[in-house]
Amino acid sequence: MTKRAMMFAGLLAISGAAAAQDSPHSFTWRAWATTDYVFRGVSQSDENFTLQGAFDYAHESGFYAGVWASGVDFGSEGPDAEVDTYLGFGFPIGDSLKGDIQVLRYNYVGGSNGSDFAYNEVIGKLTYADFITGTIGYSNDVFATDETGIYYGLSAKHGWDSGLSVFGGVGYYDLDGIYEAADGYIDWNLGVAQAFGPAEVSLTYFDTDSDGSDIFGGIAGNRVVLAAKVAF
């Protein structure tokens, strides 16, 4: 190969790499191992260890889509896994405020009646300064009951260059008309995480008020969850 041909091939390689870097599309894989899968203060894995994974696609326009999966334990006849699918759009509102709208489908597989648990939810979020986030989740068929469920949440997270971060949140799940024990419940969490390159280890405390325990029993009690995540 002549020097000129070598130079031309090198320029093609460089331009190809630059084009890949400038792609408007991005893909991410994530995987977790956790001592408990807790959703809005309530264990979904009967307080047991489980594995989780996710695949996400994002476009520079703000559009994204993905799938997330976890083991669950709803009893001997219930499903064995939850597989959530979602579409969303994130957008800036000024310099410090960001919005996000997502449509999510909770799917369940396994057991004798896994498909009976499936339902949809629309989730809206506002995030200020990449620090504090307000969330509203609405479903007209929450837990596949044909009833309305609305979740109101407020969370915050702060990180340092060392990879250490602290986070916490509080929420209220309005489940009026679904359970006799209470019309809804409050949940909260507080945690700390340490990143090691693409990996992260976290320790999180979860709890609910007495209404949460009245509705769901012991799986809504206080607990500390250790989790390890890797993204690539």
N, C-alpha and C positions, 0 to 999 in steps of 0.2 A: 504494500500500500504506500502510495506517495505521501510526502509530508502534507501536500494540499488536501488529499483525500482524508488523511488522519485528522487534520484540523477541521474539515467539514463534518466528519463523523463526531468529533468532540463537541462541536457546536450543536449538532442535532441532539446529542445526549443531554447537554446542559439545558437546551430549550425544552426537551421533553420532561426533565426533572422539574423545571420551573413551572411548566404547564400543570404537572401533577400537584405541585404545591399550591398553585392558584386555583385549583378546582373548587367550584362552589358546593361540591358534595362532600360530606364526611360520614364515616361509619365508625361505630364504637361497640366493642364487646365488653361486657362486665360480668363478673362472677363473684358470688358471696358464699361464705360459710358462716352460719349464725346459730347461736345456742337457742334461739327462739325467734319465730316470725310474729311480730306484733304489729297490728294494723289499728291505728286510732285507739291505742291503749288496750286492745284485746288480742290475746294470743290466737293465732290461726293454726298453729302447729301443736296444740295441746301442751304447750310449754316444753317442747322438745326441739332438739337440734334439727336443722334442715339446710339444704343447699338451695341457692337461687342463682338465676342468670338472666341476662338481658342483652338485646341487640338493638341498637338505635341508628337511625339514619337522620341526618340533618342537612338542610339546604341553607345557603347564606341569606336567603330571603326571610328566614325565620320559620319556615315550615319544617316540621319534623314528624317522624313516625317511629314506632318501635313495638317490641314485644318483650314482656317480662314474665318470668316463671318462678314458682316456688313450690316446695312441698307444703302440704297442709294436712291437718288431721281433724276432721269434723265427726269422728266416731266411726264405728265399724262399717256402717253402711254408706258413709259419706265419701266425697271425692278424696283423691290422693294428691292432687296438684291443682294449683291456680295458674292460669295462663292469661295474662292481661295483654290486650292489644290497644294501641292508642294512636291518635292523630292530634297534632297540635300546631299552634302558631304563636311564636314569641315576637314581641315588637317593642321598640323603645317609645317612651312617653316623656319627652324632655331629656335632660342630661343625666338625671339620677334615678328616674322611675322607669320600670319595665313592666310590661303586661304579658300575660300568657293565657291562652284559651285552649283547653284540651278536651277531647271526647274520648272516653275510656270505656272499654268493655271488659268486665270481670268474667272470665270463663273458668269453668271448673271441669276437670276430667277425672275419671276413675270412679270406683264405687258403683253402687247400683243406681244412683240418682244424681251423679255429678252435674249433668246438664241442667238440672232443676234449679241450681243455685245462681245461674248466670244473670247478670243485669248490667245496665249502662249507667254512666255518670258523666255529667259535664262539669269540668273544673275550671274555675277562673282564679288567676293569681295576679297580685301586684307586688313588686319587689322594689324597695327603696335602697339605693346606694349599695346594692349587692350584700345587704346586711339583714334587713327585716322583710318578711314576706307575709302578706295576708292572703288567705285562701277561702274560697267558697266552693263546695262541691254539692251538686244537686242531682238527685235521681228520683224519677217518678215511679220507680219499681225497686226500691232499695232492698237488697237481700232477696230479690225475686218474690216480694210479698204483695205486689200491686199497690203498695203504699209509698208515700213521699218521705224521703230522707234528705236532710240538709246538714252539711258539715261546715262549721265556721272555725277557721284555724288562724293562729298567729305564731310565727316562728322567727328565730334569729340565728345567725351563725357568724362567727368571727374567726379568721385564721391569721397565722403569722408565717413569715418566710421560712421558718424552721420546719414547716409542715404540720405543726400543731394547730388544732382548731377546737373551739368549744361551740356548743349549739344547744338549743332548747326550744320548746314550743308548748302551747296550750290550745285546746280546742273544745268545742261543744258540738255534740252530735244530736240534732233534733230528730227524734224518731217517734213523734207523737202519733198515737193510734196503732202502733205496732205491738208494743209490749205492755202488759198490765202493770208490771212492777214500777215503771217510770216512763215519762215522756221523752227522756233523753239523758245524756250524761256528759260529764266533763272529763277530759283526759289531758295529761301533761307528760313531758319528758325532758330530760337534761342529760347531756352527754359530752364526751371528749373523744377526739380522734387524733391519730398521728399517721401522717403519710410517709411512705418509704418509696419514693419514685412512683411507679404505677400502682403500688399496693397501699392499703390503708387498714389500720386496725382501730376499732372504736369500742367504747364501753358506754352504754346508755341505760339510764334509769327510766322506767315507765310506770305510770300509775293512773288510776281513775278515781272518781269520787264514789260515794256509797251507792249512787244510782247505777253506776256502771257495774258494780258487784251485784246489785239486786237483779239486773237484767241478765248478765252473762255468768255470774258465779265466780269461781276461783280464777278463771282464765282472764279476768279483768283486774286481778289484784296486782300489787306492786311487784316489780321484778327488775333485775339487772341483766342486760343482754350483752354478750361479747360477740363481735362480728369481725370478720376479715374480708376485705374486698380487693379485687384486682381489676384494673381496666386496661384494655389494649385495643 
